[in-house]
Amino acid sequence: MGLPPFDEPLTTGAGRDAGERSSLEASTPLARLLAGNQRFAAGRPRYGHDVNAPRARTAEHRPWALVIGCLDSRVPPEAVFDQDFGDIVVVRTGGHVLDDAGLGSVEFCVSAFGVPLVVVLGHQYCGAVTATVRALDSGVRPGGLTDRLVDEIAPAVDRSGDADPAERVEEAIDRHVARTVAKVSELRLVAERVAAGALEVVGARYQVETGQVRVLGR
């Protein structure tokens, strides 16, 4: 969350030449997506995914893990965990806040696919958590349905006012992951599979600066 709009200059990789950067910056968002799909379908992906993998798996869908993550574009679970098409299913919302549809998706994945692992993945620089801390400190709500994110994340925030705001964001990120793990673990289908030893639910944190994932609580 909190990324610049498309009309701001793009931050491009060091390996791209000036012509390629100019082409990317001149294109529309939709054109960029369609151009990427053309590279993918032609077997010339730029970012490591091969179209032959999904073609080979069209007959069945048998993922072995579910990742519940934030919608932040810097944290795509398939890339962060370096998994292929068909390996993991993903539920993503702002700050991995789960409404009924999200919780229903979790239950569906657990029951329909029988995944043995659910990972709740928080991350460094989470915009939803940062916005929640700011809203609580200032008393100014973002408004609209965004307030739902603040309401769900607020219990994870230290409101004593003694700690530095940046430290409170860091602590709240991990606490919010733990709260989401607890919420998921309370679902009947999840709890039954956990009790039977067929499912593990864990919390984890992705560090944007290093690219590393750390399992929390261990």
Secondary structure, DSSP 4 states (H G I P E B T S, - for coil): --PPPTTSPP---TTS-HHHHHHHHHS-HHHHHHHHHHHHHTT--SSS--THHHHHTTT-----EEEEEE--TT--HHHHTT--TTTEEEEEEGGG---HHHHHHHHHIIIII--SEEEEEEETT-HHHHHHHHHHHH-----TTHHHHHHHHGGGS--SS-S-HHHHHHHHHHHHHHHHHHHHHTSHHHHHHHHTTS-EEEEEEE-TTT--EEETT-
